[in-house]
Amino acid sequence: MWRLIVNEGDVYWNMGLDEAMLELKRKGLIPNTLRLYVIKPSAITIGYFQKVIDAINLEYLEKKNISFTRRITGGGSVYHDAEGEITYSVIADLNFIPLDLQESYRFICRGIVEALHILGLEAEFVPINDVVVNGRKISGSAQARRGDAVLQHGTLMYNTNLDLLEKILKVSKEKLMDRGVLSIRDRVTTVSLELHREVNKEEVLEALKKGFARALHVNFREEDLTKEELSLAKELASKYSSREWKFKR
């Protein structure tokens, strides 16, 4: 039996909570957990190794008063649309997943693939860490490991404002050309676009619960966060909101 957490909050608290859960898992203080959450208000996360100037349109973010922070995981920049995207986190013992990094991504991302199948879409995992539908990215994931614990978190775009996403995120022309496209807008898609109807958050949440249960071969019991998680997340949130952390590179 795994624990299931469903919640929402701002980007600093959510990134703090993901790190708090990884650290507490490393110490053996919390069970294997799937967390499904909405970052509200909408915000950006960038990968640990990214340079701010290369990852996001900072001037546009400041103009629109959209927050951003840096993750502890690698990967690229992500627009977390409060009205069109759900983020997932899997926090587990390392012996539960394949040790090989590529295979561990494939194993956990099966939860997204299964969820999309439940929603009526044929999806596939594409290395290193993407899930695509009809050749377009609908989900990306990133991972961090500490001791015998792993955190993998990622996004599922069900109704993301892709026009806004394109204005906010920066992707090099070389990377786009490698994908055979000319713009970010041509590279990504959403569940709503692929199903030709507006999908709501509740049905996506239910699909994710069932999809991860199938993929991981586990049952979930929805619970609340522990006092230790709440306390450490609050402490870490101040790091994620600091200029020093955000502009580390």
N, C-alpha and C positions, 0 to 999 in steps of 0.2 A: 504493500500500500504506500503510495506516494502522497505527499501533501500538495494541495493546490491552493494557490493564492491568486485572487483576482482583485485588482485595485487600480487606482489612478493617482496622479500627483504631478508636480512640476519636474522638469528635467533634472535639476540638481539632486532632488530627493531620490528620484528613481535610480539615477546612476550611483548615488551613495548607497542605496539599498541593495543593488546588485553586488557591489563590492563587499558590503557588510555580510551578505549571505554567503559569498564565496569564502570570506575569512572565517565565518562561524562554521561553515561546512568543513573547512580545513581542520578546525579544532574538534570536529565531531560533535558539535553542539546543536545541529539542526538536521532533520531528515532530508532525503532526496526530495526535491521540490520542483514543480512546474509553476512558474508565475506568469500570468497574462495581465498586461497592464496597458493603460493609455497614458501617454505623456500629455498633460494638460496644464497650461495652454501649449499649443503647438510649439515645437522647438527643434533644434538641430543638435545632433551629436556628430563629432568627428573622430576618426581613428586616432589611437594613441600616437602614432608616428607621423601623422599628417601635419603640414604647416598650415596655419590658419589662412594665410594669404592665398594658398593654392587650393584650399578645400571649399571655401564658402565666399559668397559675395557679401562681405562685411558691411559695406556701405548700405546695401539694400536691407540687410537685417536690422541695422540701427534705425533706418528710416521707418521700418514697419514694426519696430520694437519686438523683434523675435529673438528669444534667448538661444544661446548655444553653449555647449560644453564639450570637453574632451573625454572620451571613454578610456578605460584601462585596457580595452581590447583593441586589436588592430583593425584593418579594413578601412573602408572609405566613409565619406560623409553621408548622413542619413537625415532626411526630413521626416520628423514624427508629426503627422497631421492628426490633431486631436479628434477630427471628425471623419477620418478615413484610414487610420492605420492602427494596428494593434502590435505591440511589442511582446515577445515572449522571452523568458529566461528559463533555462534548465540548469539547476545547480545540483550536482550529483557527485558521488564517489567515483574516482577515476577508474576503479575496477569494474564499474557498470558499463562503461563504453569502450570501444576499441582504443588501444593506446596510440595507434597510428593516427596522426592528426587528420589526414585526408579522410580516412575511414570513419573517424569520429564525427566529422562534419556530415558525412553521408548518413550515418546512423541516426543522428539527432534530427537532421533536416527531413527525414522521412515523416516526422510529425506534421510538417508543413505540407508535404506532398499528399499525405493521407487526408488532411483537412480540406485541401483544395479538391480532392476527389469527391469528398462528401458534399462539397458545394456544387459539384457538377463539372469540374474542370480537370483536364488531363495535364498534369504537371510533371516535370522531371528535375532531378538534382543535377546541377552542372558544376563541376569542380572549378574553383576551390570551394566556394561556399554560397552559391546562388541556387535559387529555385526559379525555373522559368516556365511560362505558359506561352505556347505558340511562338517560341523563340525570344520572348521578351521577359526581362527580369521582373518578378513580382515579390521576391523575398531575398534578403541577404542576411548573412549571419557572421558573427565574430566570436572569438573564444579566448579565454584566459585560464591558466592553471596555476594552482598553488598547492604544494604538497601533494596530497592524495585527493584533491578536490578540483572539479572543473566547473566553470561557468561558460555557458554558451547562450548568447542572446542574439535576437534578430528581429526582423520586421516582417509584417505581412500587410501589404497595401491593398485594402479592399475598396477604398473610394478616395484615395489621396488626390489632392489638387495638383496634378502633374504640371500645369502651367506655372504655378507658384514654385513648385519644386525646381523647375528648370531655371527660374530666375535666381534661386537661392544657392544652389549647389554649383560647384565648378568641377568639370571633368576635362582633362586634357584632350586635345584633338587626336593625339596619338592613341589614347586609350579607346576613344570612340571608333576610330578607324579600325583598330584591332577587332572590335565587335561588329564591324561592317555597317555602322550607322553614322549619321552626320550630326545628331543632336541627342541630348539626354532624353528628350521627349520620345524619340524613336526607339530608345533602348528599353524603356520600362512600361509596365502596364498595371492594371488593377483588376480585382475580382469583378467589380461592377462593369468595367469596360468589356471584359471577356465574356460575361454572362448577358450583356446587353440589357441590364436592369440595375436599379440602385439597390445594393446590398446593405443591410444594416449591421451595426456592431454586434447585436445580440446573436444573430445567426452565425456570424463569424466566430464569436467566442465559443459557441456550442460546437461548431465544427472543429475548432482547435482542441478543445477538451477531448473529443472523440478521436481525433486524428493522432494526438500524442499518446493516448491510451492504447490505440492499435499499434502504433509504431514501436513504442517502448515495451509493450506487453505488460502494462501495469494498470492498476486501478487507482483512482484519485479520491481523496477526501478533502473537501474544501475546509480550510482552517484560517485562523487569524495569524498575523505576525506575532512573534514573541517580543517580550520587553527588551531583550538583548538586541534583536534585530532593529527595532524602532529606535533604540538609544544610539546604536552605532551608525545607523543610516543618517540620523539627524546630525551626528558629529561629522560624518564624511561629506554631507551635503554642503557644508561650508567650504570644503576643499574644491568641490566641483563648481561652485559659484565664484571662486576667486579668480582674479585676473592672472595671477601667477600660473595657475594650473591650465587655464584656457589657452593662454598664449605661451605655453611651454616651448612651442616651436613655431 
